[in-house]
């Protein structure tokens, strides 16, 4: 496994999963501060400005997952 332990793979998968769940909660939530609709799909569905904030926890999850998968030699 290139110096990767089972625990580091599990930690990386957990980080990515939690980042994805947080991103989905931003997109699925109905916030008062949702902002302007950037892309409208229908009368009641679209991409709001606050949905883009979901990219922050997603990116954090990806970065943390990549950090977990780095070999012990690099640390």
PDB file of N, CA, C, O and CB in Angstrom:
ATOM      1  N   UNK A   1       0.811  -1.213   0.000  1.00  0.00           N
ATOM      2  CA  UNK A   1       0.000   0.000   0.000  1.00  0.00           C
ATOM      3  C   UNK A   1       0.846   1.265   0.000  1.00  0.00           C
ATOM      4  O   UNK A   1       0.342   2.336   0.340  1.00  0.00           O
ATOM      5  CB  UNK A   1      -0.918   0.005   1.196  1.00  0.00           C
ATOM      6  N   UNK A   2       2.133   1.170  -0.376  1.00  0.00           N
ATOM      7  CA  UNK A   2       3.012   2.331  -0.438  1.00  0.00           C
ATOM      8  C   UNK A   2       3.154   3.049   0.895  1.00  0.00           C
ATOM      9  O   UNK A   2       3.146   4.279   0.929  1.00  0.00           O
ATOM     10  CB  UNK A   2       2.506   3.291  -1.464  1.00  0.00           C
ATOM     11  N   UNK A   3       3.282   2.331   1.967  1.00  0.00           N
ATOM     12  CA  UNK A   3       3.453   2.951   3.271  1.00  0.00           C
ATOM     13  C   UNK A   3       2.165   3.459   3.886  1.00  0.00           C
ATOM     14  O   UNK A   3       2.186   4.043   4.970  1.00  0.00           O
ATOM     15  CB  UNK A   3       4.409   4.067   3.163  1.00  0.00           C
ATOM     16  N   UNK A   4       1.059   3.250   3.219  1.00  0.00           N
ATOM     17  CA  UNK A   4      -0.234   3.702   3.746  1.00  0.00           C
ATOM     18  C   UNK A   4      -0.806   2.620   4.642  1.00  0.00           C
ATOM     19  O   UNK A   4      -0.771   1.433   4.316  1.00  0.00           O
ATOM     20  CB  UNK A   4      -1.227   4.046   2.595  1.00  0.00           C
ATOM     21  N   UNK A   5      -1.321   3.045   5.751  1.00  0.00           N
ATOM     22  CA  UNK A   5      -1.967   2.099   6.647  1.00  0.00           C
ATOM     23  C   UNK A   5      -3.460   2.094   6.377  1.00  0.00           C
ATOM     24  O   UNK A   5      -3.998   2.991   5.728  1.00  0.00           O
ATOM     25  CB  UNK A   5      -1.677   2.446   8.124  1.00  0.00           C
ATOM     26  N   UNK A   6      -4.105   1.080   6.881  1.00  0.00           N
ATOM     27  CA  UNK A   6      -5.558   0.989   6.738  1.00  0.00           C
ATOM     28  C   UNK A   6      -6.222   2.194   7.404  1.00  0.00           C
ATOM     29  O   UNK A   6      -7.224   2.715   6.915  1.00  0.00           O
ATOM     30  CB  UNK A   6      -6.089  -0.333   7.353  1.00  0.00           C
ATOM     31  N   UNK A   7      -5.648   2.624   8.524  1.00  0.00           N
ATOM     32  CA  UNK A   7      -6.210   3.770   9.243  1.00  0.00           C
ATOM     33  C   UNK A   7      -6.114   5.062   8.459  1.00  0.00           C
ATOM     34  O   UNK A   7      -7.027   5.885   8.519  1.00  0.00           O
ATOM     35  CB  UNK A   7      -5.517   3.940  10.562  1.00  0.00           C
ATOM     36  N   UNK A   8      -5.027   5.262   7.721  1.00  0.00           N
ATOM     37  CA  UNK A   8      -4.897   6.499   6.955  1.00  0.00           C
ATOM     38  C   UNK A   8      -5.864   6.524   5.779  1.00  0.00           C
ATOM     39  O   UNK A   8      -6.381   7.584   5.425  1.00  0.00           O
ATOM     40  CB  UNK A   8      -3.463   6.667   6.458  1.00  0.00           C
ATOM     41  N   UNK A   9      -6.109   5.378   5.176  1.00  0.00           N
ATOM     42  CA  UNK A   9      -7.089   5.307   4.086  1.00  0.00           C
ATOM     43  C   UNK A   9      -8.491   5.557   4.626  1.00  0.00           C
ATOM     44  O   UNK A   9      -9.289   6.248   3.993  1.00  0.00           O
ATOM     45  CB  UNK A   9      -7.024   3.933   3.377  1.00  0.00           C
ATOM     46  N   UNK A  10      -8.789   5.001   5.784  1.00  0.00           N
ATOM     47  CA  UNK A  10     -10.095   5.221   6.403  1.00  0.00           C
ATOM     48  C   UNK A  10     -10.272   6.690   6.790  1.00  0.00           C
ATOM     49  O   UNK A  10     -11.346   7.260   6.595  1.00  0.00           O
ATOM     50  CB  UNK A  10     -10.261   4.322   7.643  1.00  0.00           C
ATOM     51  N   UNK A  11      -9.228   7.298   7.333  1.00  0.00           N
ATOM     52  CA  UNK A  11      -9.298   8.716   7.702  1.00  0.00           C
ATOM     53  C   UNK A  11      -9.496   9.586   6.465  1.00  0.00           C
ATOM     54  O   UNK A  11     -10.264  10.547   6.501  1.00  0.00           O
ATOM     55  CB  UNK A  11      -8.021   9.144   8.451  1.00  0.00           C
ATOM     56  N   UNK A  12      -8.815   9.261   5.379  1.00  0.00           N
ATOM     57  CA  UNK A  12      -8.968  10.029   4.144  1.00  0.00           C
ATOM     58  C   UNK A  12     -10.384   9.901   3.592  1.00  0.00           C
ATOM     59  O   UNK A  12     -10.983  10.894   3.179  1.00  0.00           O
ATOM     60  CB  UNK A  12      -7.949   9.565   3.095  1.00  0.00           C
ATOM     61  N   UNK A  13     -10.916   8.692   3.583  1.00  0.00           N
ATOM     62  CA  UNK A  13     -12.284   8.481   3.087  1.00  0.00           C
ATOM     63  C   UNK A  13     -13.298   9.209   3.961  1.00  0.00           C
ATOM     64  O   UNK A  13     -14.275   9.758   3.452  1.00  0.00           O
ATOM     65  CB  UNK A  13     -12.616   6.977   3.036  1.00  0.00           C
ATOM     66  N   UNK A  14     -13.075   9.217   5.268  1.00  0.00           N
ATOM     67  CA  UNK A  14     -13.976   9.914   6.183  1.00  0.00           C
ATOM     68  C   UNK A  14     -13.926  11.419   5.948  1.00  0.00           C
ATOM     69  O   UNK A  14     -14.966  12.077   5.948  1.00  0.00           O
ATOM     70  CB  UNK A  14     -13.617   9.592   7.640  1.00  0.00           C
ATOM     71  N   UNK A  15     -12.738  11.969   5.749  1.00  0.00           N
ATOM     72  CA  UNK A  15     -12.600  13.404   5.508  1.00  0.00           C
ATOM     73  C   UNK A  15     -13.323  13.820   4.233  1.00  0.00           C
ATOM     74  O   UNK A  15     -14.025  14.832   4.215  1.00  0.00           O
ATOM     75  CB  UNK A  15     -11.124  13.790   5.422  1.00  0.00           C
ATOM     76  N   UNK A  16     -13.154  13.049   3.178  1.00  0.00           N
ATOM     77  CA  UNK A  16     -13.809  13.374   1.907  1.00  0.00           C
ATOM     78  C   UNK A  16     -15.329  13.229   2.045  1.00  0.00           C
ATOM     79  O   UNK A  16     -16.082  14.049   1.520  1.00  0.00           O
ATOM     80  CB  UNK A  16     -13.277  12.459   0.767  1.00  0.00           C
ATOM     81  N   UNK A  17     -15.776  12.192   2.747  1.00  0.00           N
ATOM     82  CA  UNK A  17     -17.216  11.987   2.931  1.00  0.00           C
ATOM     83  C   UNK A  17     -17.838  13.123   3.740  1.00  0.00           C
ATOM     84  O   UNK A  17     -18.911  13.612   3.388  1.00  0.00           O
ATOM     85  CB  UNK A  17     -17.480  10.645   3.626  1.00  0.00           C
ATOM     86  N   UNK A  18     -17.184  13.548   4.812  1.00  0.00           N
ATOM     87  CA  UNK A  18     -17.731  14.638   5.624  1.00  0.00           C
ATOM     88  C   UNK A  18     -17.730  15.957   4.858  1.00  0.00           C
ATOM     89  O   UNK A  18     -18.661  16.752   4.991  1.00  0.00           O
ATOM     90  CB  UNK A  18     -16.932  14.787   6.921  1.00  0.00           C
ATOM     91  N   UNK A  19     -16.695  16.195   4.061  1.00  0.00           N
ATOM     92  CA  UNK A  19     -16.682  17.394   3.231  1.00  0.00           C
ATOM     93  C   UNK A  19     -17.797  17.393   2.202  1.00  0.00           C
ATOM     94  O   UNK A  19     -18.396  18.431   1.922  1.00  0.00           O
ATOM     95  CB  UNK A  19     -15.351  17.529   2.538  1.00  0.00           C
ATOM     96  N   UNK A  20     -18.073  16.224   1.641  1.00  0.00           N
ATOM     97  CA  UNK A  20     -19.149  16.097   0.661  1.00  0.00           C
ATOM     98  C   UNK A  20     -20.514  16.299   1.308  1.00  0.00           C
ATOM     99  O   UNK A  20     -21.389  16.946   0.731  1.00  0.00           O
ATOM    100  CB  UNK A  20     -19.091  14.730  -0.018  1.00  0.00           C
ATOM    101  N   UNK A  21     -20.697  15.749   2.504  1.00  0.00           N
ATOM    102  CA  UNK A  21     -21.967  15.929   3.221  1.00  0.00           C
ATOM    103  C   UNK A  21     -22.178  17.392   3.570  1.00  0.00           C
ATOM    104  O   UNK A  21     -23.289  17.904   3.438  1.00  0.00           O
ATOM    105  CB  UNK A  21     -22.000  15.071   4.500  1.00  0.00           C
ATOM    106  N   UNK A  22     -21.124  18.073   4.015  1.00  0.00           N
ATOM    107  CA  UNK A  22     -21.250  19.492   4.337  1.00  0.00           C
ATOM    108  C   UNK A  22     -21.575  20.309   3.092  1.00  0.00           C
ATOM    109  O   UNK A  22     -22.372  21.246   3.151  1.00  0.00           O
ATOM    110  CB  UNK A  22     -19.963  20.009   4.985  1.00  0.00           C
ATOM    111  N   UNK A  23     -20.961  19.955   1.963  1.00  0.00           N
ATOM    112  CA  UNK A  23     -21.248  20.653   0.716  1.00  0.00           C
ATOM    113  C   UNK A  23     -22.715  20.457   0.321  1.00  0.00           C
ATOM    114  O   UNK A  23     -23.381  21.403  -0.099  1.00  0.00           O
ATOM    115  CB  UNK A  23     -20.314  20.157  -0.408  1.00  0.00           C
ATOM    116  N   UNK A  24     -23.204  19.241   0.457  1.00  0.00           N
ATOM    117  CA  UNK A  24     -24.596  18.963   0.104  1.00  0.00           C
ATOM    118  C   UNK A  24     -25.559  19.688   1.023  1.00  0.00           C
ATOM    119  O   UNK A  24     -26.641  20.085   0.590  1.00  0.00           O
ATOM    120  CB  UNK A  24     -24.866  17.469   0.151  1.00  0.00           C
ATOM    121  N   UNK A  25     -25.189  19.870   2.293  1.00  0.00           N
ATOM    122  CA  UNK A  25     -26.089  20.568   3.212  1.00  0.00           C
ATOM    123  C   UNK A  25     -26.201  22.047   2.851  1.00  0.00           C
ATOM    124  O   UNK A  25     -27.253  22.652   3.058  1.00  0.00           O
ATOM    125  CB  UNK A  25     -25.602  20.414   4.658  1.00  0.00           C
ATOM    126  N   UNK A  26     -25.136  22.633   2.319  1.00  0.00           N
ATOM    127  CA  UNK A  26     -25.232  24.009   1.841  1.00  0.00           C
ATOM    128  C   UNK A  26     -26.165  24.090   0.642  1.00  0.00           C
ATOM    129  O   UNK A  26     -26.968  25.018   0.544  1.00  0.00           O
ATOM    130  CB  UNK A  26     -23.842  24.555   1.475  1.00  0.00           C
ATOM    131  N   UNK A  27     -26.067  23.134  -0.266  1.00  0.00           N
ATOM    132  CA  UNK A  27     -26.873  23.173  -1.483  1.00  0.00           C
ATOM    133  C   UNK A  27     -28.326  22.828  -1.209  1.00  0.00           C
ATOM    134  O   UNK A  27     -29.221  23.379  -1.851  1.00  0.00           O
ATOM    135  CB  UNK A  27     -26.306  22.222  -2.517  1.00  0.00           C
ATOM    136  N   UNK A  28     -28.577  21.925  -0.266  1.00  0.00           N
ATOM    137  CA  UNK A  28     -29.948  21.473  -0.011  1.00  0.00           C
ATOM    138  C   UNK A  28     -30.672  22.350   0.988  1.00  0.00           C
ATOM    139  O   UNK A  28     -31.899  22.295   1.073  1.00  0.00           O
ATOM    140  CB  UNK A  28     -29.943  20.053   0.485  1.00  0.00           C
ATOM    141  N   UNK A  29     -29.949  23.156   1.744  1.00  0.00           N
ATOM    142  CA  UNK A  29     -30.577  23.985   2.769  1.00  0.00           C
ATOM    143  C   UNK A  29     -31.406  25.103   2.172  1.00  0.00           C
ATOM    144  O   UNK A  29     -31.180  25.531   1.041  1.00  0.00           O
ATOM    145  CB  UNK A  29     -29.530  24.564   3.682  1.00  0.00           C
ATOM    146  N   UNK A  30     -32.356  25.561   2.941  1.00  0.00           N
ATOM    147  CA  UNK A  30     -33.196  26.689   2.535  1.00  0.00           C
ATOM    148  C   UNK A  30     -32.867  27.838   3.473  1.00  0.00           C
ATOM    149  O   UNK A  30     -33.505  28.001   4.513  1.00  0.00           O
ATOM    150  CB  UNK A  30     -34.738  26.327   2.574  1.00  0.00           C
ATOM    151  N   UNK A  31     -31.866  28.636   3.101  1.00  0.00           N
ATOM    152  CA  UNK A  31     -31.363  29.677   3.968  1.00  0.00           C
ATOM    153  C   UNK A  31     -31.987  31.017   3.633  1.00  0.00           C
ATOM    154  O   UNK A  31     -32.268  31.318   2.473  1.00  0.00           O
ATOM    155  CB  UNK A  31     -29.860  29.760   3.871  1.00  0.00           C
ATOM    156  N   UNK A  32     -32.200  31.821   4.673  1.00  0.00           N
ATOM    157  CA  UNK A  32     -32.686  33.176   4.428  1.00  0.00           C
ATOM    158  C   UNK A  32     -31.625  33.999   3.717  1.00  0.00           C
ATOM    159  O   UNK A  32     -31.940  34.903   2.944  1.00  0.00           O
ATOM    160  CB  UNK A  32     -33.092  33.853   5.744  1.00  0.00           C
ATOM    161  N   UNK A  33     -30.383  33.682   3.982  1.00  0.00           N
ATOM    162  CA  UNK A  33     -29.279  34.437   3.395  1.00  0.00           C
ATOM    163  C   UNK A  33     -28.761  33.750   2.135  1.00  0.00           C
ATOM    164  O   UNK A  33     -27.579  33.852   1.806  1.00  0.00           O
ATOM    165  CB  UNK A  33     -28.144  34.604   4.412  1.00  0.00           C
ATOM    166  N   UNK A  34     -29.637  33.062   1.445  1.00  0.00           N
ATOM    167  CA  UNK A  34     -29.262  32.295   0.271  1.00  0.00           C
ATOM    168  C   UNK A  34     -28.671  33.116  -0.858  1.00  0.00           C
ATOM    169  O   UNK A  34     -27.904  32.591  -1.666  1.00  0.00           O
ATOM    170  CB  UNK A  34     -30.436  31.573  -0.229  1.00  0.00           C
ATOM    171  N   UNK A  35     -29.004  34.366  -0.927  1.00  0.00           N
ATOM    172  CA  UNK A  35     -28.432  35.221  -1.973  1.00  0.00           C
ATOM    173  C   UNK A  35     -29.170  35.081  -3.285  1.00  0.00           C
ATOM    174  O   UNK A  35     -30.200  34.416  -3.392  1.00  0.00           O
ATOM    175  CB  UNK A  35     -26.969  34.894  -2.178  1.00  0.00           C
ATOM    176  N   UNK A  36     -28.613  35.719  -4.251  1.00  0.00           N
ATOM    177  CA  UNK A  36     -29.229  35.739  -5.574  1.00  0.00           C
ATOM    178  C   UNK A  36     -29.130  34.368  -6.240  1.00  0.00           C
ATOM    179  O   UNK A  36     -28.219  33.586  -5.966  1.00  0.00           O
ATOM    180  CB  UNK A  36     -28.566  36.808  -6.457  1.00  0.00           C
ATOM    181  N   UNK A  37     -30.079  34.103  -7.109  1.00  0.00           N
ATOM    182  CA  UNK A  37     -30.054  32.854  -7.873  1.00  0.00           C
ATOM    183  C   UNK A  37     -29.117  33.067  -9.062  1.00  0.00           C
ATOM    184  O   UNK A  37     -29.342  33.935  -9.905  1.00  0.00           O
ATOM    185  CB  UNK A  37     -31.506  32.430  -8.349  1.00  0.00           C
ATOM    186  N   UNK A  38     -28.074  32.261  -9.107  1.00  0.00           N
ATOM    187  CA  UNK A  38     -27.083  32.390 -10.180  1.00  0.00           C
ATOM    188  C   UNK A  38     -27.496  31.613 -11.417  1.00  0.00           C
ATOM    189  O   UNK A  38     -27.365  32.106 -12.537  1.00  0.00           O
ATOM    190  CB  UNK A  38     -25.718  31.911  -9.703  1.00  0.00           C
ATOM    191  N   UNK A  39     -27.996  30.396 -11.215  1.00  0.00           N
ATOM    192  CA  UNK A  39     -28.461  29.549 -12.313  1.00  0.00           C
ATOM    193  C   UNK A  39     -29.826  29.008 -11.924  1.00  0.00           C
ATOM    194  O   UNK A  39     -29.963  28.388 -10.869  1.00  0.00           O
ATOM    195  CB  UNK A  39     -27.448  28.381 -12.620  1.00  0.00           C
ATOM    196  N   UNK A  40     -30.824  29.227 -12.743  1.00  0.00           N
ATOM    197  CA  UNK A  40     -32.188  28.766 -12.443  1.00  0.00           C
ATOM    198  C   UNK A  40     -32.468  27.507 -13.259  1.00  0.00           C
ATOM    199  O   UNK A  40     -32.308  27.485 -14.479  1.00  0.00           O
ATOM    200  CB  UNK A  40     -33.251  29.882 -12.758  1.00  0.00           C
ATOM    201  N   UNK A  41     -32.896  26.448 -12.542  1.00  0.00           N
ATOM    202  CA  UNK A  41     -33.257  25.205 -13.214  1.00  0.00           C
ATOM    203  C   UNK A  41     -34.757  25.138 -13.472  1.00  0.00           C
ATOM    204  O   UNK A  41     -35.197  24.639 -14.507  1.00  0.00           O
ATOM    205  CB  UNK A  41     -32.811  24.002 -12.386  1.00  0.00           C
ATOM    206  N   UNK A  42     -35.531  25.641 -12.526  1.00  0.00           N
ATOM    207  CA  UNK A  42     -36.984  25.693 -12.668  1.00  0.00           C
ATOM    208  C   UNK A  42     -37.472  26.820 -11.764  1.00  0.00           C
ATOM    209  O   UNK A  42     -36.669  27.581 -11.224  1.00  0.00           O
ATOM    210  CB  UNK A  42     -37.667  24.307 -12.299  1.00  0.00           C
ATOM    211  N   UNK A  43     -38.767  26.923 -11.604  1.00  0.00           N
ATOM    212  CA  UNK A  43     -39.329  27.983 -10.777  1.00  0.00           C
ATOM    213  C   UNK A  43     -38.925  27.896  -9.316  1.00  0.00           C
ATOM    214  O   UNK A  43     -38.871  28.916  -8.629  1.00  0.00           O
ATOM    215  CB  UNK A  43     -40.810  27.959 -10.875  1.00  0.00           C
ATOM    216  N   UNK A  44     -38.641  26.691  -8.830  1.00  0.00           N
ATOM    217  CA  UNK A  44     -38.302  26.532  -7.407  1.00  0.00           C
ATOM    218  C   UNK A  44     -36.918  25.926  -7.175  1.00  0.00           C
ATOM    219  O   UNK A  44     -36.559  25.651  -6.030  1.00  0.00           O
ATOM    220  CB  UNK A  44     -39.340  25.668  -6.733  1.00  0.00           C
ATOM    221  N   UNK A  45     -36.146  25.714  -8.220  1.00  0.00           N
ATOM    222  CA  UNK A  45     -34.821  25.106  -8.069  1.00  0.00           C
ATOM    223  C   UNK A  45     -33.774  25.925  -8.819  1.00  0.00           C
ATOM    224  O   UNK A  45     -34.027  26.444  -9.907  1.00  0.00           O
ATOM    225  CB  UNK A  45     -34.827  23.647  -8.582  1.00  0.00           C
ATOM    226  N   UNK A  46     -32.600  26.028  -8.214  1.00  0.00           N
ATOM    227  CA  UNK A  46     -31.517  26.750  -8.853  1.00  0.00           C
ATOM    228  C   UNK A  46     -30.294  26.757  -7.965  1.00  0.00           C
ATOM    229  O   UNK A  46     -30.310  26.208  -6.864  1.00  0.00           O
ATOM    230  CB  UNK A  46     -31.939  28.171  -9.186  1.00  0.00           C
ATOM    231  N   UNK A  47     -29.236  27.378  -8.444  1.00  0.00           N
ATOM    232  CA  UNK A  47     -27.998  27.512  -7.695  1.00  0.00           C
ATOM    233  C   UNK A  47     -27.952  28.926  -7.131  1.00  0.00           C
ATOM    234  O   UNK A  47     -27.932  29.902  -7.880  1.00  0.00           O
ATOM    235  CB  UNK A  47     -26.747  27.212  -8.591  1.00  0.00           C
ATOM    236  N   UNK A  48     -27.936  29.029  -5.801  1.00  0.00           N
ATOM    237  CA  UNK A  48     -27.868  30.315  -5.123  1.00  0.00           C
ATOM    238  C   UNK A  48     -26.416  30.667  -4.833  1.00  0.00           C
ATOM    239  O   UNK A  48     -25.527  29.817  -4.898  1.00  0.00           O
ATOM    240  CB  UNK A  48     -28.693  30.293  -3.821  1.00  0.00           C
ATOM    241  N   UNK A  49     -26.195  31.931  -4.513  1.00  0.00           N
ATOM    242  CA  UNK A  49     -24.836  32.392  -4.204  1.00  0.00           C
ATOM    243  C   UNK A  49     -24.267  31.665  -2.997  1.00  0.00           C
ATOM    244  O   UNK A  49     -23.070  31.377  -2.970  1.00  0.00           O
ATOM    245  CB  UNK A  49     -24.826  33.901  -3.954  1.00  0.00           C
ATOM    246  N   UNK A  50     -25.085  31.360  -1.998  1.00  0.00           N
ATOM    247  CA  UNK A  50     -24.582  30.673  -0.796  1.00  0.00           C
ATOM    248  C   UNK A  50     -24.221  29.218  -1.074  1.00  0.00           C
ATOM    249  O   UNK A  50     -23.466  28.618  -0.309  1.00  0.00           O
ATOM    250  CB  UNK A  50     -25.623  30.735   0.319  1.00  0.00           C
ATOM    251  N   UNK A  51     -24.738  28.646  -2.138  1.00  0.00           N
ATOM    252  CA  UNK A  51     -24.388  27.265  -2.478  1.00  0.00           C
ATOM    253  C   UNK A  51     -22.901  27.138  -2.795  1.00  0.00           C
ATOM    254  O   UNK A  51     -22.308  26.076  -2.603  1.00  0.00           O
ATOM    255  CB  UNK A  51     -25.222  26.780  -3.670  1.00  0.00           C
ATOM    256  N   UNK A  52     -22.309  28.217  -3.277  1.00  0.00           N
ATOM    257  CA  UNK A  52     -20.886  28.193  -3.586  1.00  0.00           C
ATOM    258  C   UNK A  52     -20.036  28.073  -2.326  1.00  0.00           C
ATOM    259  O   UNK A  52     -18.888  27.634  -2.393  1.00  0.00           O
ATOM    260  CB  UNK A  52     -20.499  29.443  -4.355  1.00  0.00           C
ATOM    261  N   UNK A  53     -20.596  28.464  -1.166  1.00  0.00           N
ATOM    262  CA  UNK A  53     -19.876  28.286   0.095  1.00  0.00           C
ATOM    263  C   UNK A  53     -19.644  26.814   0.407  1.00  0.00           C
ATOM    264  O   UNK A  53     -18.732  26.472   1.161  1.00  0.00           O
ATOM    265  CB  UNK A  53     -20.642  28.942   1.236  1.00  0.00           C
ATOM    266  N   UNK A  54     -20.459  25.951  -0.164  1.00  0.00           N
ATOM    267  CA  UNK A  54     -20.285  24.518   0.034  1.00  0.00           C
ATOM    268  C   UNK A  54     -18.987  23.993  -0.546  1.00  0.00           C
ATOM    269  O   UNK A  54     -18.544  22.902  -0.185  1.00  0.00           O
ATOM    270  CB  UNK A  54     -21.432  23.778  -0.571  1.00  0.00           C
ATOM    271  N   UNK A  55     -18.374  24.748  -1.436  1.00  0.00           N
ATOM    272  CA  UNK A  55     -17.094  24.323  -1.998  1.00  0.00           C
ATOM    273  C   UNK A  55     -15.973  24.393  -0.964  1.00  0.00           C
ATOM    274  O   UNK A  55     -14.968  23.693  -1.090  1.00  0.00           O
ATOM    275  CB  UNK A  55     -16.740  25.182  -3.207  1.00  0.00           C
ATOM    276  N   UNK A  56     -16.140  25.235   0.059  1.00  0.00           N
ATOM    277  CA  UNK A  56     -15.103  25.377   1.090  1.00  0.00           C
ATOM    278  C   UNK A  56     -14.940  24.084   1.890  1.00  0.00           C
ATOM    279  O   UNK A  56     -13.820  23.577   1.966  1.00  0.00           O
ATOM    280  CB  UNK A  56     -15.443  26.542   2.037  1.00  0.00           C
ATOM    281  N   UNK A  57     -16.002  23.516   2.498  1.00  0.00           N
ATOM    282  CA  UNK A  57     -15.794  22.260   3.233  1.00  0.00           C
ATOM    283  C   UNK A  57     -15.442  21.090   2.316  1.00  0.00           C
ATOM    284  O   UNK A  57     -14.746  20.165   2.735  1.00  0.00           O
ATOM    285  CB  UNK A  57     -17.040  21.918   4.030  1.00  0.00           C
ATOM    286  N   UNK A  58     -15.914  21.123   1.072  1.00  0.00           N
ATOM    287  CA  UNK A  58     -15.562  20.057   0.141  1.00  0.00           C
ATOM    288  C   UNK A  58     -14.066  20.088  -0.163  1.00  0.00           C
ATOM    289  O   UNK A  58     -13.397  19.056  -0.147  1.00  0.00           O
ATOM    290  CB  UNK A  58     -16.376  20.184  -1.158  1.00  0.00           C
ATOM    291  N   UNK A  59     -13.552  21.288  -0.440  1.00  0.00           N
ATOM    292  CA  UNK A  59     -12.113  21.422  -0.709  1.00  0.00           C
ATOM    293  C   UNK A  59     -11.297  21.066   0.532  1.00  0.00           C
ATOM    294  O   UNK A  59     -10.240  20.444   0.425  1.00  0.00           O
ATOM    295  CB  UNK A  59     -11.778  22.859  -1.170  1.00  0.00           C
ATOM    296  N   UNK A  60     -11.788  21.460   1.709  1.00  0.00           N
ATOM    297  CA  UNK A  60     -11.084  21.114   2.947  1.00  0.00           C
ATOM    298  C   UNK A  60     -11.051  19.602   3.145  1.00  0.00           C
ATOM    299  O   UNK A  60     -10.034  19.055   3.571  1.00  0.00           O
ATOM    300  CB  UNK A  60     -11.754  21.792   4.157  1.00  0.00           C
ATOM    301  N   UNK A  61     -12.147  18.930   2.841  1.00  0.00           N
ATOM    302  CA  UNK A  61     -12.186  17.470   2.942  1.00  0.00           C
ATOM    303  C   UNK A  61     -11.223  16.803   1.979  1.00  0.00           C
ATOM    304  O   UNK A  61     -10.561  15.827   2.334  1.00  0.00           O
ATOM    305  CB  UNK A  61     -13.588  16.967   2.685  1.00  0.00           C
ATOM    306  N   UNK A  62     -11.141  17.326   0.754  1.00  0.00           N
ATOM    307  CA  UNK A  62     -10.204  16.770  -0.223  1.00  0.00           C
ATOM    308  C   UNK A  62      -8.759  16.983   0.210  1.00  0.00           C
ATOM    309  O   UNK A  62      -7.934  16.076   0.097  1.00  0.00           O
ATOM    310  CB  UNK A  62     -10.435  17.398  -1.597  1.00  0.00           C
ATOM    311  N   UNK A  63      -8.451  18.179   0.703  1.00  0.00           N
ATOM    312  CA  UNK A  63      -7.087  18.463   1.142  1.00  0.00           C
ATOM    313  C   UNK A  63      -6.708  17.624   2.359  1.00  0.00           C
ATOM    314  O   UNK A  63      -5.593  17.107   2.439  1.00  0.00           O
ATOM    315  CB  UNK A  63      -6.934  19.948   1.464  1.00  0.00           C
ATOM    316  N   UNK A  64      -7.632  17.491   3.299  1.00  0.00           N
ATOM    317  CA  UNK A  64      -7.358  16.670   4.475  1.00  0.00           C
ATOM    318  C   UNK A  64      -7.199  15.205   4.084  1.00  0.00           C
ATOM    319  O   UNK A  64      -6.347  14.503   4.629  1.00  0.00           O
ATOM    320  CB  UNK A  64      -8.479  16.826   5.511  1.00  0.00           C
ATOM    321  N   UNK A  65      -8.016  14.745   3.145  1.00  0.00           N
ATOM    322  CA  UNK A  65      -7.886  13.371   2.663  1.00  0.00           C
ATOM    323  C   UNK A  65      -6.545  13.129   1.989  1.00  0.00           C
ATOM    324  O   UNK A  65      -5.923  12.085   2.185  1.00  0.00           O
ATOM    325  CB  UNK A  65      -9.009  13.047   1.699  1.00  0.00           C
ATOM    326  N   UNK A  66      -6.099  14.102   1.190  1.00  0.00           N
ATOM    327  CA  UNK A  66      -4.795  13.974   0.543  1.00  0.00           C
ATOM    328  C   UNK A  66      -3.674  13.975   1.575  1.00  0.00           C
ATOM    329  O   UNK A  66      -2.697  13.239   1.437  1.00  0.00           O
ATOM    330  CB  UNK A  66      -4.584  15.107  -0.467  1.00  0.00           C
ATOM    331  N   UNK A  67      -3.815  14.796   2.602  1.00  0.00           N
ATOM    332  CA  UNK A  67      -2.811  14.839   3.667  1.00  0.00           C
ATOM    333  C   UNK A  67      -2.736  13.507   4.408  1.00  0.00           C
ATOM    334  O   UNK A  67      -1.653  13.045   4.766  1.00  0.00           O
ATOM    335  CB  UNK A  67      -3.126  15.971   4.652  1.00  0.00           C
ATOM    336  N   UNK A  68      -3.898  12.897   4.634  1.00  0.00           N
ATOM    337  CA  UNK A  68      -3.931  11.603   5.326  1.00  0.00           C
ATOM    338  C   UNK A  68      -3.255  10.513   4.500  1.00  0.00           C
ATOM    339  O   UNK A  68      -2.668   9.587   5.060  1.00  0.00           O
ATOM    340  CB  UNK A  68      -5.377  11.201   5.635  1.00  0.00           C
ATOM    341  N   UNK A  69      -3.331  10.611   3.193  1.00  0.00           N
ATOM    342  CA  UNK A  69      -2.770   9.584   2.329  1.00  0.00           C
ATOM    343  C   UNK A  69      -1.276   9.773   2.034  1.00  0.00           C
ATOM    344  O   UNK A  69      -0.631   8.880   1.484  1.00  0.00           O
ATOM    345  CB  UNK A  69      -3.530   9.555   1.041  1.00  0.00           C
ATOM    346  N   UNK A  70      -0.738  10.922   2.398  1.00  0.00           N
ATOM    347  CA  UNK A  70       0.694  11.125   2.182  1.00  0.00           C
ATOM    348  C   UNK A  70       1.478  10.097   2.978  1.00  0.00           C
ATOM    349  O   UNK A  70       1.075   9.711   4.075  1.00  0.00           O
ATOM    350  CB  UNK A  70       1.118  12.557   2.579  1.00  0.00           C
ATOM    351  N   UNK A  71       2.563   9.671   2.440  1.00  0.00           N
ATOM    352  CA  UNK A  71       3.382   8.677   3.125  1.00  0.00           C
ATOM    353  C   UNK A  71       4.000   9.220   4.403  1.00  0.00           C
ATOM    354  O   UNK A  71       4.158  10.432   4.548  1.00  0.00           O
ATOM    355  CB  UNK A  71       4.469   8.183   2.206  1.00  0.00           C
ATOM    356  N   UNK A  72       4.347   8.347   5.319  1.00  0.00           N
ATOM    357  CA  UNK A  72       4.964   8.773   6.566  1.00  0.00           C
ATOM    358  C   UNK A  72       6.331   9.397   6.323  1.00  0.00           C
ATOM    359  O   UNK A  72       6.792  10.200   7.134  1.00  0.00           O
ATOM    360  CB  UNK A  72       5.088   7.596   7.521  1.00  0.00           C
ATOM    361  N   UNK A  73       6.987   9.042   5.221  1.00  0.00           N
ATOM    362  CA  UNK A  73       8.308   9.585   4.927  1.00  0.00           C
ATOM    363  C   UNK A  73       8.218  11.094   4.665  1.00  0.00           C
ATOM    364  O   UNK A  73       9.149  11.837   4.976  1.00  0.00           O
ATOM    365  CB  UNK A  73       8.931   8.860   3.711  1.00  0.00           C
ATOM    366  N   UNK A  74       7.098  11.539   4.093  1.00  0.00           N
ATOM    367  CA  UNK A  74       6.948  12.950   3.757  1.00  0.00           C
ATOM    368  C   UNK A  74       6.685  13.812   4.995  1.00  0.00           C
ATOM    369  O   UNK A  74       6.867  15.029   4.949  1.00  0.00           O
ATOM    370  CB  UNK A  74       5.818  13.125   2.757  1.00  0.00           C
ATOM    371  N   UNK A  75       6.261  13.192   6.095  1.00  0.00           N
ATOM    372  CA  UNK A  75       5.948  13.975   7.299  1.00  0.00           C
ATOM    373  C   UNK A  75       7.143  14.182   8.141  1.00  0.00           C
ATOM    374  O   UNK A  75       7.056  14.819   9.190  1.00  0.00           O
ATOM    375  CB  UNK A  75       4.885  13.316   8.111  1.00  0.00           C
TER     376      UNK A  75
END
